[in-house]
Amino acid sequence: MKSAWRYGLAALALLVALAPIYWLVTISLKKEIDQFAYPPSWWSFTPTFEHYGDAFRVRSFGRFLLNSSLVAAGSTLLALGTPAAYALARFRWPGAWGSKIGFWILSTRMLPPIVTIVPLFLMMREARLLNSLTGLGLVYTAFNLPFVIWMMRGFFEEIPPELEEAAMLDGESRAGALFHVVLPLAQPGLAATAIFCSIVAWNEFLFALILTQTEAATTLPVGIASRVTQYEIQWGAMSAAGVVAMVPVLVFAAVVQKYLVRGLSLGAVKG
Amino acid sequence: MKKLPAGVPWIAPAVGLLLALSIYPLIYSIKVSFTSEAGGFTAAHYARLFQDRLFAVACWQTAEYLTVALVVEFGLGLSLALLVDSLGRGRGVFRAGLLAPMLLPPVVAAVIWRLIYNPQFGVLNGTLRAAGIPAQRLTWTSGESSAMFSVLLVDIWEWTPFLFLLLSAGLQAIPQEPYEAAKIDGASQWQVFRDITLPLLKPTIVLALLLRAMDLARIFDQIFILTQGGPGFATETVSLYIYRTAFRFFNFGYAAAMSFVALALTTIFARALLRGMRAGSAR
């Protein structure tokens, strides 16, 4: 194929991928009369930010945004997964226990959420953790844990063990060597893992839909979804909220682009 | 007493949390699936499964959705990966831009298509009409016969990038030497693709298809927002049916029983897929 043809085809694919996203942005910036205009206009309209003010100040999307941020940040605690990943990467395990435990951990990630959602709902109800960000954050932490362990294990294995061994000969303990030698070297990986975890929590829908039913604990995806089905025609607020929900993910994903393939193979971005 | 391996305290907190929030719910769910509404033991939920025609329809439609989406997304993803890989300058721009749909929160992706598909005010029918095509009667997600197609189209838009990304990475990891040797031997482009690219890409293909298939088997978010499984039952899938049974009709026992059958079906399917692909690569 001639090179011009190939560029043309690739540009067409790019257009198909991006046009719907661009359309959402224009809807969020259009006055109502322009939103429903025929023929639809792709660029000739006077932009307004009124829908953003309306969604986040008048309607409850400000609250939903705060909730989403809190859950995403809270469930990104890597404290549980990182030591486990380190132990699986470095310690000697009797028999093949190291890899057995590793695969068991990964297999919990393969469970379809719909299988655990009914019992989790009943458990949370009993523990009085329904409609609470704590409950939802706990579920997301457990959900992200296998991912953290597998990602971090890979990063730890890339660091030569001689470095910690030297530090331990100098009198550092295991934990000290992890903190002072290994973690600083694994920092880019640690940051990428944290970003992936927060994207998963930020995007998650099914658990949030079922475990939170009050406005005080609603996250952004559930808030957007409930407006879609209740008032079909609130396009302005809905699309403004949609844009606000999508921008941080796109920015963060650009930051971790280098690790995207590894992250996605281990199930990041979408649960 | 035998000494525990030194790593145990390091992994104990993580394993504990997983046992509590992943394994325990699974066991608890087995109990729920054998509990009657009065609280006694019953196997009625499992018996009911075999008579529930709607469950069968939901299973069938999920399989249909999975197969079509997987085949189309794989074909498109591989073509795009090969196309972008063959470009010179600007490759990075295409690669990054083509990924965007997959990165959006699934809810936002579905909302975008609600806006686009709206029969009256949507940009799709508006553009078609402006181009002189009588599109007033195209109902997309709200028509019984077009709903499944429309929902699939969204899936293809959203998730082809996933296969594109993994296959692109796989292509980049293939060493250059066999290509140079083939060039010297005067192999045709098709021969190069069939005898070099495809076999060397096989592990990536298997992984990508498996990951996507497992995700498709649990499809929920997009359909929930686009159609709620309707109109009628036209886009109902297993996950939606279980959701409705548990959280609209509050029949937790039956929902739990269905979820186990779904889990078993997914596992069998994933294994069959893996075995099939292994057999294919042995040839």
Interface residues (C-beta under 8 A of the other chain):
Chain A: M1 S3 R6 Y7 L9 A10 A13 L14 V16 A17 L18 P20 I21 W23 L24 I27 Q35 F36 Y38 P39 P40 L80 G81 P83 A84 Y86 A87 L88 F91 R92 W93 P94 W97 G98 I101 I105 T108 M110 L111 P112 P113 I114 V115 T116 I117 V118 P119 L120 F121 L122 M123 L138 V139 T141 A142 L145 P146 I149 I199 W202 N203 F205 L206 I210 L220 P221 V222 I224 A225 V228 T229 W235 M238 S239 G242 A245 M246 V249 L250 A253 A254 Q257 L260 V261 L264 S265 G267 V269 K270
Chain B: P5 A6 G7 W10 I11 P13 A14 V15 L17 L18 A20 L21 S22 I23 Y24 P25 L26 Y28 S29 V32 L80 L83 V84 S86 L87 G88 G90 F94 A96 G97 L98 L99 A100 P101 M102 L103 L104 P105 P106 V107 V108 A110 V111 I112 W113 R114 L115 I116 F121 V123 G126 T127 R129 A130 W157 P161 F162 L165 L166 A169 L207 L211 M214 D215 A217 R218 F220 D221 F224 I225 Q228 V238 S239 I242 Y243 A246 F247 F252 A255 A256 S259 F260 A262 L263 T266
